[in-house]
Every structure is written in structure tokens, then in C-alpha cells.
Amino acid sequence: MKNVVVLSGAGMSAESGLKTFRDSDGLWEGYDVMEVASYDGWMKNPELVNSFYNDRRSQLSIVEPNAGHFAIKDLEEAYNTTVITQNVDDLHERAGSKNIIHLHGELTKLRSSKNNDLYEIGYQKLKYGSLCPKGGLLRPHIVWFGELVPMMERAVEMVKSAHILIVVGTSLEVYPAASLIDFVQTNTEIYLIDPNRHQDMESNKLTVIKNTAAKALPQLVNRLINLCNH
Ligand code: APR
């Protein structure tokens, strides 16, 4: 089986009802991204940051995966499929995808500030100041601006082994995630799905699809599965 790697960003979940970051003047759900999604923001006002992620969790409990998430799951019929997502939602999981690398953490988990142990919280609220059983302060399991991206190394490895790379719903403005696209082999086919950006990107093996995730992915996946069956 060939390897397909999907790199997804906030646009992947837009049609499920979750807002993107950079489609709204750098404001996200009425907040300045740097105040609620950076390590400095957490140090400055942890209660605000905590309550922001409590709201994100409760919002996540009422949205559903869209046709794009389900199409990516269907790729597994014909390809070794790995999803590398910048999203902290669990919509790829809920659509059934098996191999998922969360570059920027997961809303449904908490992390101990003491030793990085992870704890499930699901869609519940975290009371700021709560401690893990070993006494560490619990924080959202989110990779904030100003922090290392521990899953990057594994993601690079997967991209290097990709025969096909599908990049969907990301502005490719945030590093190191945006650099992943540079690690493909020269003969890797790249599909870039975005209704608003990247139309001027050109390269030999690159196809830019100006459409949304929920519309473009079912068609592309159908085509890729058919190619495999012939
Ligand atoms: N389908 C596909 N793409 C879409 C859709 C859609 N329905 N709607 C919007 N988009 C595109 C936008 O045109 C934009 O290029 O999705 C992209 C979203 O870009 P960003 O908001 O910058 O999101 P992302 O690239 O995931 O951001 C990266 O920034 O703040 C951090 O940690 C956060 O993981 C996030 C990172």
C-alpha cells in the first residue's frame, strides 16, 4: 500500500462550525490569539486562558465531523493513512481515523505542569488550580506559541515517507508545522485544498484545489481510491 499523509488545519473543521484563526483579522472567538494561545498569555492570565479552553471544550461537545473528516477516514481502505493535524479538536478521531498526530495538542486532555503526564478531561471544564494526583498543576494539553512542538520529529518522518500529501485548511503561516511540506520527496504528489489561499503556489507535483474541505475531500478521496483499484 502507498502512504498518504494528510496535513490539516483549522479550515478542516470550519464546516463543522469551528472558527479558523486567520480568517477573522487575527481574532479567534473574540480573543487575541496571543493572549489565549501563548505561553506568555498563560503566565500573565492563566484563569482567562483556562476559561477560554473550557469554552472550546464545551463547544467541541456540540459539533460533529464533516464530510471531509469522513473522506479522510475512507482513505484507509486503500492507503496507509496518517493524519497530521494542527487542530486541537477530536473530529478526525470521531470520524474514525486511526493514525493521528496532534502537533498542537488536544482539547480533551490535560497535562501536568510538573512532569507532562496526560489526563483525559473529555468535554468537561477544568477548575483552575486543580492538581494531578502527583501534585502538579493541571493545564490544557495545548502546544502554545513559545513552546516546543514535541510531535514534530514524528511528523517529519511521516511526511518524508509520503507518496501523496494532502494539505487542507491551513494558512501555512505557523512554524514549524508549515515547514512540513518542505520534507516531501521530489516525486510526492501534493494536493492543497483551500477556498481562499495558495492559488498562486506552483510546483511540479502540486495541485491546488480551490474548494472547501467538506466538498473537495470526498471527490479527491474517491479519485485516489479508484486509482488504486485499477
Ligand atoms: N475548507 C478548507 N479550508 C478552509 C475552509 C474550509 N471550509 N475555510 C477556511 N479555510 C482555510 C482558510 O482560507 C485558511 O487558509 O483554512 C485556513 C485556516 O488558516 P488558519 O486560521 O491560519 O489556521 P491554521 O493554519 O490551522 O493555523 C495554524 O495557528 O493559532 C495557531 O495553533 C493554532 O494550529 C493553529 C495554527
py3Dmol code that shows the C-alpha trace and the ligand (Angstrom):
import py3Dmol

protein = """\
ATOM      1  CA  MET A   1       0.000   0.000   0.000  1.00  0.00           C
ATOM      2  CA  LYS A   2       1.117   3.536  -0.731  1.00  0.00           C
ATOM      3  CA  ASN A   3       1.410   6.095   2.053  1.00  0.00           C
ATOM      4  CA  VAL A   4      -0.912   9.092   2.185  1.00  0.00           C
ATOM      5  CA  VAL A   5      -0.258  11.849   4.693  1.00  0.00           C
ATOM      6  CA  VAL A   6      -2.896  14.474   5.391  1.00  0.00           C
ATOM      7  CA  LEU A   7      -1.808  17.759   6.979  1.00  0.00           C
ATOM      8  CA  SER A   8      -4.888  19.537   8.292  1.00  0.00           C
ATOM      9  CA  GLY A   9      -5.514  22.948   9.827  1.00  0.00           C
ATOM     10  CA  ALA A  10      -8.402  24.956  11.193  1.00  0.00           C
ATOM     11  CA  GLY A  11     -10.207  25.136   7.806  1.00  0.00           C
ATOM     12  CA  MET A  12     -10.708  21.356   8.062  1.00  0.00           C
ATOM     13  CA  SER A  13     -13.188  21.897  10.891  1.00  0.00           C
ATOM     14  CA  ALA A  14     -14.743  25.153   9.638  1.00  0.00           C
ATOM     15  CA  GLU A  15     -17.728  23.401   8.089  1.00  0.00           C
ATOM     16  CA  SER A  16     -18.297  21.590  11.388  1.00  0.00           C
ATOM     17  CA  GLY A  17     -18.827  25.025  12.931  1.00  0.00           C
ATOM     18  CA  LEU A  18     -15.409  25.735  14.489  1.00  0.00           C
ATOM     19  CA  LYS A  19     -13.883  29.064  13.519  1.00  0.00           C
ATOM     20  CA  THR A  20     -10.455  29.352  11.911  1.00  0.00           C
ATOM     21  CA  PHE A  21      -7.745  31.651  13.295  1.00  0.00           C
ATOM     22  CA  ARG A  22      -6.705  33.868  10.433  1.00  0.00           C
ATOM     23  CA  ASP A  23      -9.979  34.327   8.549  1.00  0.00           C
ATOM     24  CA  SER A  24     -11.119  36.858  11.142  1.00  0.00           C
ATOM     25  CA  ASP A  25      -8.404  39.513  11.494  1.00  0.00           C
ATOM     26  CA  GLY A  26      -6.309  37.552  13.951  1.00  0.00           C
ATOM     27  CA  LEU A  27      -9.204  37.363  16.368  1.00  0.00           C
ATOM     28  CA  TRP A  28     -10.479  33.988  17.426  1.00  0.00           C
ATOM     29  CA  GLU A  29     -13.872  33.714  19.074  1.00  0.00           C
ATOM     30  CA  GLY A  30     -13.433  37.350  20.135  1.00  0.00           C
ATOM     31  CA  TYR A  31      -9.981  36.849  21.699  1.00  0.00           C
ATOM     32  CA  ASP A  32      -6.479  37.892  20.725  1.00  0.00           C
ATOM     33  CA  VAL A  33      -4.783  34.596  19.793  1.00  0.00           C
ATOM     34  CA  MET A  34      -1.557  35.629  21.551  1.00  0.00           C
ATOM     35  CA  GLU A  35      -3.389  36.235  24.836  1.00  0.00           C
ATOM     36  CA  VAL A  36      -5.071  32.858  24.953  1.00  0.00           C
ATOM     37  CA  ALA A  37      -2.736  30.640  22.928  1.00  0.00           C
ATOM     38  CA  SER A  38       0.755  31.571  24.044  1.00  0.00           C
ATOM     39  CA  TYR A  39       2.898  30.546  26.981  1.00  0.00           C
ATOM     40  CA  ASP A  40       3.272  34.227  27.910  1.00  0.00           C
ATOM     41  CA  GLY A  41      -0.515  34.593  27.910  1.00  0.00           C
ATOM     42  CA  TRP A  42      -0.800  31.642  30.282  1.00  0.00           C
ATOM     43  CA  MET A  43       1.812  33.126  32.630  1.00  0.00           C
ATOM     44  CA  LYS A  44       0.066  36.506  32.529  1.00  0.00           C
ATOM     45  CA  ASN A  45      -3.523  35.422  32.994  1.00  0.00           C
ATOM     46  CA  PRO A  46      -3.923  31.672  33.500  1.00  0.00           C
ATOM     47  CA  GLU A  47      -7.562  31.944  34.597  1.00  0.00           C
ATOM     48  CA  LEU A  48      -8.539  33.673  31.342  1.00  0.00           C
ATOM     49  CA  VAL A  49      -6.641  31.064  29.302  1.00  0.00           C
ATOM     50  CA  ASN A  50      -8.205  28.244  31.315  1.00  0.00           C
ATOM     51  CA  SER A  51     -11.708  29.601  30.846  1.00  0.00           C
ATOM     52  CA  PHE A  52     -11.057  30.071  27.100  1.00  0.00           C
ATOM     53  CA  TYR A  53     -10.200  26.363  26.727  1.00  0.00           C
ATOM     54  CA  ASN A  54     -13.151  25.379  28.944  1.00  0.00           C
ATOM     55  CA  ASP A  55     -15.367  27.145  26.411  1.00  0.00           C
ATOM     56  CA  ARG A  56     -13.606  25.462  23.470  1.00  0.00           C
ATOM     57  CA  ARG A  57     -14.216  22.049  25.083  1.00  0.00           C
ATOM     58  CA  SER A  58     -17.887  22.683  25.626  1.00  0.00           C
ATOM     59  CA  GLN A  59     -18.241  23.981  22.047  1.00  0.00           C
ATOM     60  CA  LEU A  60     -16.477  20.845  20.772  1.00  0.00           C
ATOM     61  CA  SER A  61     -19.053  18.661  22.501  1.00  0.00           C
ATOM     62  CA  ILE A  62     -21.826  20.021  20.289  1.00  0.00           C
ATOM     63  CA  VAL A  63     -20.181  19.900  16.836  1.00  0.00           C
ATOM     64  CA  GLU A  64     -19.732  16.909  14.534  1.00  0.00           C
ATOM     65  CA  PRO A  65     -17.131  15.773  11.992  1.00  0.00           C
ATOM     66  CA  ASN A  66     -17.949  16.880   8.444  1.00  0.00           C
ATOM     67  CA  ALA A  67     -17.815  15.028   5.110  1.00  0.00           C
ATOM     68  CA  GLY A  68     -14.124  15.932   4.777  1.00  0.00           C
ATOM     69  CA  HIS A  69     -13.191  14.169   8.025  1.00  0.00           C
ATOM     70  CA  PHE A  70     -15.120  11.067   6.944  1.00  0.00           C
ATOM     71  CA  ALA A  71     -13.485  11.082   3.495  1.00  0.00           C
ATOM     72  CA  ILE A  72     -10.039  11.089   5.123  1.00  0.00           C
ATOM     73  CA  LYS A  73     -11.074   8.073   7.190  1.00  0.00           C
ATOM     74  CA  ASP A  74     -12.161   6.315   3.951  1.00  0.00           C
ATOM     75  CA  LEU A  75      -8.622   6.685   2.550  1.00  0.00           C
ATOM     76  CA  GLU A  76      -7.623   3.881   4.914  1.00  0.00           C
ATOM     77  CA  GLU A  77      -9.424   1.401   2.612  1.00  0.00           C
ATOM     78  CA  ALA A  78      -6.700   1.840   0.023  1.00  0.00           C
ATOM     79  CA  TYR A  79      -3.723   3.639   1.600  1.00  0.00           C
ATOM     80  CA  ASN A  80      -1.588   3.647   4.724  1.00  0.00           C
ATOM     81  CA  THR A  81      -3.010   6.889   6.002  1.00  0.00           C
ATOM     82  CA  THR A  82      -1.557   9.232   8.593  1.00  0.00           C
ATOM     83  CA  VAL A  83      -3.262  12.440   9.654  1.00  0.00           C
ATOM     84  CA  ILE A  84      -1.025  15.191  10.976  1.00  0.00           C
ATOM     85  CA  THR A  85      -3.285  17.857  12.369  1.00  0.00           C
ATOM     86  CA  GLN A  86      -2.660  21.304  13.796  1.00  0.00           C
ATOM     87  CA  ASN A  87      -6.188  21.145  15.205  1.00  0.00           C
ATOM     88  CA  VAL A  88      -6.799  20.520  18.870  1.00  0.00           C
ATOM     89  CA  ASP A  89     -10.315  19.209  18.266  1.00  0.00           C
ATOM     90  CA  ASP A  90     -11.108  15.488  18.132  1.00  0.00           C
ATOM     91  CA  LEU A  91     -13.097  15.459  14.889  1.00  0.00           C
ATOM     92  CA  HIS A  92     -10.612  13.248  12.996  1.00  0.00           C
ATOM     93  CA  GLU A  93     -10.870  10.711  15.853  1.00  0.00           C
ATOM     94  CA  ARG A  94     -14.668  10.886  15.846  1.00  0.00           C
ATOM     95  CA  ALA A  95     -14.723  10.302  12.079  1.00  0.00           C
ATOM     96  CA  GLY A  96     -12.759   7.092  12.724  1.00  0.00           C
ATOM     97  CA  SER A  97      -9.227   7.934  11.505  1.00  0.00           C
ATOM     98  CA  LYS A  98      -6.728   5.660  13.223  1.00  0.00           C
ATOM     99  CA  ASN A  99      -3.281   7.252  12.898  1.00  0.00           C
ATOM    100  CA  ILE A 100      -3.439  10.822  14.082  1.00  0.00           C
ATOM    101  CA  ILE A 101      -0.565  13.054  15.148  1.00  0.00           C
ATOM    102  CA  HIS A 102      -1.717  16.159  17.022  1.00  0.00           C
ATOM    103  CA  LEU A 103       1.021  18.730  16.521  1.00  0.00           C
ATOM    104  CA  HIS A 104      -0.581  21.356  18.747  1.00  0.00           C
ATOM    105  CA  GLY A 105      -2.107  19.174  21.466  1.00  0.00           C
ATOM    106  CA  GLU A 106      -5.625  18.010  22.260  1.00  0.00           C
ATOM    107  CA  LEU A 107      -8.547  19.799  23.897  1.00  0.00           C
ATOM    108  CA  THR A 108      -9.855  16.616  25.506  1.00  0.00           C
ATOM    109  CA  LYS A 109      -6.663  16.124  27.509  1.00  0.00           C
ATOM    110  CA  LEU A 110      -4.915  17.902  30.362  1.00  0.00           C
ATOM    111  CA  ARG A 111      -1.232  17.951  31.096  1.00  0.00           C
ATOM    112  CA  SER A 112       0.587  18.114  34.405  1.00  0.00           C
ATOM    113  CA  SER A 113       2.842  21.176  34.569  1.00  0.00           C
ATOM    114  CA  LYS A 114       5.180  19.121  36.744  1.00  0.00           C
ATOM    115  CA  ASN A 115       6.031  16.082  34.598  1.00  0.00           C
ATOM    116  CA  ASN A 116       3.959  16.307  31.378  1.00  0.00           C
ATOM    117  CA  ASP A 117       1.720  13.342  32.360  1.00  0.00           C
ATOM    118  CA  LEU A 118      -1.537  13.419  30.426  1.00  0.00           C
ATOM    119  CA  TYR A 119      -5.072  13.091  31.824  1.00  0.00           C
ATOM    120  CA  GLU A 120      -8.387  12.749  29.978  1.00  0.00           C
ATOM    121  CA  ILE A 121     -10.907  15.524  30.617  1.00  0.00           C
ATOM    122  CA  GLY A 122     -13.226  14.971  27.650  1.00  0.00           C
ATOM    123  CA  TYR A 123     -15.518  17.970  27.208  1.00  0.00           C
ATOM    124  CA  GLN A 124     -15.608  18.999  30.860  1.00  0.00           C
ATOM    125  CA  LYS A 125     -14.431  22.218  32.448  1.00  0.00           C
ATOM    126  CA  LEU A 126     -11.123  22.390  34.312  1.00  0.00           C
ATOM    127  CA  LYS A 127     -11.228  24.339  37.564  1.00  0.00           C
ATOM    128  CA  TYR A 128      -8.112  26.499  37.543  1.00  0.00           C
ATOM    129  CA  GLY A 129      -5.765  25.420  40.335  1.00  0.00           C
ATOM    130  CA  SER A 130      -6.692  21.722  40.148  1.00  0.00           C
ATOM    131  CA  LEU A 131      -3.759  19.391  40.739  1.00  0.00           C
ATOM    132  CA  CYS A 132      -2.938  15.993  39.252  1.00  0.00           C
ATOM    133  CA  PRO A 133      -2.585  13.002  41.642  1.00  0.00           C
ATOM    134  CA  LYS A 134       1.167  13.687  41.853  1.00  0.00           C
ATOM    135  CA  GLY A 135       0.621  17.309  42.857  1.00  0.00           C
ATOM    136  CA  GLY A 136       1.374  19.072  39.532  1.00  0.00           C
ATOM    137  CA  LEU A 137      -0.795  21.977  38.375  1.00  0.00           C
ATOM    138  CA  LEU A 138      -3.104  20.796  35.594  1.00  0.00           C
ATOM    139  CA  ARG A 139      -3.161  22.848  32.392  1.00  0.00           C
ATOM    140  CA  PRO A 140      -4.771  22.375  28.972  1.00  0.00           C
ATOM    141  CA  HIS A 141      -2.790  19.931  26.792  1.00  0.00           C
ATOM    142  CA  ILE A 142      -2.176  22.581  24.154  1.00  0.00           C
ATOM    143  CA  VAL A 143       1.114  23.480  22.485  1.00  0.00           C
ATOM    144  CA  TRP A 144       1.122  27.251  22.836  1.00  0.00           C
ATOM    145  CA  PHE A 145       3.140  29.799  20.902  1.00  0.00           C
ATOM    146  CA  GLY A 146       6.526  29.937  22.598  1.00  0.00           C
ATOM    147  CA  GLU A 147       6.577  26.193  23.343  1.00  0.00           C
ATOM    148  CA  LEU A 148       8.332  23.300  21.627  1.00  0.00           C
ATOM    149  CA  VAL A 149       6.349  21.047  19.263  1.00  0.00           C
ATOM    150  CA  PRO A 150       7.273  17.579  20.545  1.00  0.00           C
ATOM    151  CA  MET A 151       5.435  15.647  17.813  1.00  0.00           C
ATOM    152  CA  MET A 152       7.303  17.453  15.034  1.00  0.00           C
ATOM    153  CA  GLU A 153      10.002  14.824  14.636  1.00  0.00           C
ATOM    154  CA  ARG A 154       7.485  12.026  14.076  1.00  0.00           C
ATOM    155  CA  ALA A 155       5.503  14.222  11.687  1.00  0.00           C
ATOM    156  CA  VAL A 156       8.628  14.922   9.596  1.00  0.00           C
ATOM    157  CA  GLU A 157       9.327  11.202   9.406  1.00  0.00           C
ATOM    158  CA  MET A 158       5.791  10.513   8.125  1.00  0.00           C
ATOM    159  CA  VAL A 159       5.934  13.309   5.532  1.00  0.00           C
ATOM    160  CA  LYS A 160       9.271  12.013   4.230  1.00  0.00           C
ATOM    161  CA  SER A 161       7.668   8.625   3.600  1.00  0.00           C
ATOM    162  CA  ALA A 162       4.539  10.013   1.874  1.00  0.00           C
ATOM    163  CA  HIS A 163       3.730   9.057  -1.727  1.00  0.00           C
ATOM    164  CA  ILE A 164       0.832  11.530  -1.594  1.00  0.00           C
ATOM    165  CA  LEU A 165       0.488  14.581   0.681  1.00  0.00           C
ATOM    166  CA  ILE A 166      -2.887  16.292   1.117  1.00  0.00           C
ATOM    167  CA  VAL A 167      -2.701  19.715   2.775  1.00  0.00           C
ATOM    168  CA  VAL A 168      -6.109  21.025   3.794  1.00  0.00           C
ATOM    169  CA  GLY A 169      -7.452  24.095   5.583  1.00  0.00           C
ATOM    170  CA  THR A 170      -4.227  25.674   6.754  1.00  0.00           C
ATOM    171  CA  SER A 171      -2.809  29.115   6.040  1.00  0.00           C
ATOM    172  CA  LEU A 172       0.709  27.606   6.342  1.00  0.00           C
ATOM    173  CA  GLU A 173       1.684  30.634   8.397  1.00  0.00           C
ATOM    174  CA  VAL A 174       2.623  28.932  11.635  1.00  0.00           C
ATOM    175  CA  TYR A 175       6.009  27.255  12.008  1.00  0.00           C
ATOM    176  CA  PRO A 176       7.301  24.649  12.437  1.00  0.00           C
ATOM    177  CA  ALA A 177       4.085  22.988  11.146  1.00  0.00           C
ATOM    178  CA  ALA A 178       4.183  24.945   7.873  1.00  0.00           C
ATOM    179  CA  SER A 179       7.657  23.649   7.110  1.00  0.00           C
ATOM    180  CA  LEU A 180       6.417  20.050   6.900  1.00  0.00           C
ATOM    181  CA  ILE A 181       5.543  20.498   3.247  1.00  0.00           C
ATOM    182  CA  ASP A 182       9.260  21.001   2.523  1.00  0.00           C
ATOM    183  CA  PHE A 183      10.134  17.478   3.656  1.00  0.00           C
ATOM    184  CA  VAL A 184       8.375  15.599   0.824  1.00  0.00           C
ATOM    185  CA  GLN A 185      10.359  13.542  -1.667  1.00  0.00           C
ATOM    186  CA  THR A 186      10.675  15.085  -5.139  1.00  0.00           C
ATOM    187  CA  ASN A 187       8.161  12.668  -6.656  1.00  0.00           C
ATOM    188  CA  THR A 188       5.481  13.046  -3.948  1.00  0.00           C
ATOM    189  CA  GLU A 189       2.150  14.294  -5.292  1.00  0.00           C
ATOM    190  CA  ILE A 190       0.793  17.224  -3.257  1.00  0.00           C
ATOM    191  CA  TYR A 191      -2.849  18.356  -3.167  1.00  0.00           C
ATOM    192  CA  LEU A 192      -3.558  21.659  -1.451  1.00  0.00           C
ATOM    193  CA  ILE A 193      -7.211  22.306  -0.593  1.00  0.00           C
ATOM    194  CA  ASP A 194      -8.260  25.815   0.447  1.00  0.00           C
ATOM    195  CA  PRO A 195     -11.114  28.024  -0.806  1.00  0.00           C
ATOM    196  CA  ASN A 196      -9.282  31.308  -0.180  1.00  0.00           C
ATOM    197  CA  ARG A 197      -5.490  30.989  -0.272  1.00  0.00           C
ATOM    198  CA  HIS A 198      -2.484  29.414  -2.003  1.00  0.00           C
ATOM    199  CA  GLN A 199      -3.845  29.840  -5.550  1.00  0.00           C
ATOM    200  CA  ASP A 200      -0.522  31.301  -6.625  1.00  0.00           C
ATOM    201  CA  MET A 201       1.515  28.383  -5.290  1.00  0.00           C
ATOM    202  CA  GLU A 202       3.141  26.423  -8.071  1.00  0.00           C
ATOM    203  CA  SER A 203       5.368  23.429  -8.320  1.00  0.00           C
ATOM    204  CA  ASN A 204       5.753  20.364 -10.435  1.00  0.00           C
ATOM    205  CA  LYS A 205       3.766  17.861  -8.412  1.00  0.00           C
ATOM    206  CA  LEU A 206       1.379  20.338  -6.743  1.00  0.00           C
ATOM    207  CA  THR A 207      -2.359  20.596  -7.455  1.00  0.00           C
ATOM    208  CA  VAL A 208      -4.200  23.463  -5.760  1.00  0.00           C
ATOM    209  CA  ILE A 209      -7.925  22.798  -5.276  1.00  0.00           C
ATOM    210  CA  LYS A 210      -9.887  25.990  -4.632  1.00  0.00           C
ATOM    211  CA  ASN A 211     -12.732  24.496  -2.649  1.00  0.00           C
ATOM    212  CA  THR A 212     -13.702  23.672   0.917  1.00  0.00           C
ATOM    213  CA  ALA A 213     -12.657  20.577   2.844  1.00  0.00           C
ATOM    214  CA  ALA A 214     -16.155  19.068   3.018  1.00  0.00           C
ATOM    215  CA  LYS A 215     -16.667  19.495  -0.731  1.00  0.00           C
ATOM    216  CA  ALA A 216     -13.220  18.765  -2.143  1.00  0.00           C
ATOM    217  CA  LEU A 217     -12.101  15.848   0.024  1.00  0.00           C
ATOM    218  CA  PRO A 218     -14.886  13.343  -0.836  1.00  0.00           C
ATOM    219  CA  GLN A 219     -14.181  13.889  -4.560  1.00  0.00           C
ATOM    220  CA  LEU A 220     -10.397  13.698  -4.225  1.00  0.00           C
ATOM    221  CA  VAL A 221     -10.540  10.632  -1.985  1.00  0.00           C
ATOM    222  CA  ASN A 222     -12.887   8.858  -4.417  1.00  0.00           C
ATOM    223  CA  ARG A 223     -10.464   9.547  -7.209  1.00  0.00           C
ATOM    224  CA  LEU A 224      -7.445   8.340  -5.229  1.00  0.00           C
ATOM    225  CA  ILE A 225      -9.230   5.147  -4.174  1.00  0.00           C
ATOM    226  CA  ASN A 226     -10.312   4.439  -7.771  1.00  0.00           C
ATOM    227  CA  LEU A 227      -6.754   4.974  -8.998  1.00  0.00           C
ATOM    228  CA  CYS A 228      -5.637   2.337  -6.553  1.00  0.00           C
ATOM    229  CA  ASN A 229      -8.239  -0.170  -7.710  1.00  0.00           C
ATOM    230  CA  HIS A 230      -7.247  -0.004 -11.366  1.00  0.00           C
TER     231      HIS A 230
END
"""
ligand_1 = """\
36
APR
N -12.183 24.293 3.928
C -10.832 24.364 3.728
N -10.099 25.442 4.093
C -10.727 26.479 4.662
C -12.117 26.488 4.902
C -12.860 25.329 4.506
N -14.178 25.247 4.688
N -12.435 27.672 5.480
C -11.296 28.369 5.623
N -10.260 27.652 5.127
C -8.825 27.995 5.091
C -8.506 29.470 5.147
O -8.539 30.044 3.839
C -7.093 29.464 5.734
O -6.099 29.383 4.725
O -8.251 27.448 6.253
C -7.070 28.189 6.577
C -7.068 28.420 8.061
O -5.876 29.043 8.411
P -5.578 29.454 9.923
O -6.783 30.111 10.502
O -4.309 30.193 9.946
O -5.446 28.028 10.684
P -4.172 27.093 10.802
O -3.328 27.138 9.584
O -4.670 25.780 11.272
O -3.390 27.781 11.987
C -2.219 27.181 12.467
O -2.109 28.692 14.303
O -3.008 29.876 16.123
C -2.342 28.737 15.712
O -2.110 26.789 16.959
C -3.007 27.450 16.104
O -2.996 25.324 14.982
C -3.162 26.729 14.798
C -2.074 27.337 13.949
"""
view = py3Dmol.view(width=600, height=400)
view.addModel(protein, "pdb")
view.setStyle({"model": 0}, {"cartoon": {"style": "trace"}})
view.addModel(ligand_1, "xyz")
view.setStyle({"model": 1}, {"stick": {}})
view.zoomTo()
view.show()
